[in-house]
Amino acid sequence: MSEEDEGGSLYVLTAVLLTPTRFPGIMGDDFPEACALLGVPPVADGYGLVLGQDEEGARWTVVVDDVSLVAAAIASWDCGMEYDLSPDERTIVVSLAGWPLELTVAASGIPEPHDPEQGADGTGRVPLAPPSADTWGPVQRRMGADQIAREWVDWSERVAADGGAAAAAHPGLARALTEAAGYANEPPPPGRVRSSFASEGVRTLRADGPGWSLVGRTDGGAAFVLLDAEPGEVLTVPQDADPQRPELPALPDLLAALDRVATRPA
């Protein structure tokens, strides 16, 4: 896959969506934060990110406003079909040096992937690069929650096996749940709470806040919280309301409230 732009050929390796309902968790707690990483405004329709290499092997991220084209390419690739992703030059918002995500593939027949010199994209910015995975922090916390969402059956079965033990008195968990409950009264920035199809009548919820991430399903069976302050720990959310903490709703009520304010695919 390749496309021609003002700088020559771009050999396309992959593409991702950056919209209020779907964006790489590695890039931020919400859609505006992810856009800020790229220096683009958080427009309602979002963007497509095309990641590739030029003829010299340099990494480039091309931000385009033709979201439907990128979505079609991703859907085709997910089904094992070929799709020549070649965005029209008029749809290019900006071309940025580097990649914001870690890729394990490279274009054949050209030099190994490397970053172009700082300023090569005309922005003067340091080339984009994925955050380090060596230290636990917001990125790892969000990625952990995304992994739980993908592996929901395994995680929910694990809770059932251990009797649904929950860290009911954990102060970090209580703060996260309080802030999550507050989203019902003060809706957060777009993408801070996202709702996606899980099964008939059930939605998967992903919510993030300062230092915490939550993943659950609207059937109320289980929910989990990860904290910046608890490296690698996954806390199970209690099912019932805590009489000592009247500001915290029962889990089914919390998930229903989050689903009402969540952004979701059209």
Buried (B, 14 or more C-beta within 10 A) or exposed (E): BBBEBEBEBBBBBBBBBBBBBBBBBBBBBBBBBBBBBBEBEBBEEBBBBBBBBBBEBBBBBBBBBBBEBBBBBBEBBEEEEEBEBBBEEEBBBBBBBBBBBEBEEBBEEBEEBEBBEEEBBEBEBEBBBBBEEEEBBBBBBBBBBBBBBEEBEEBBEBBEEEEEEBBBEBEBBBBBBBBBBBBBEEBBBBBBBBBBEBEEEEBBBBBBBEBBBBBBBBBBBBBBBBBBEBEEBBBBBBBEBBEEBEEBBBBBBBBBBBBEBBBBEE
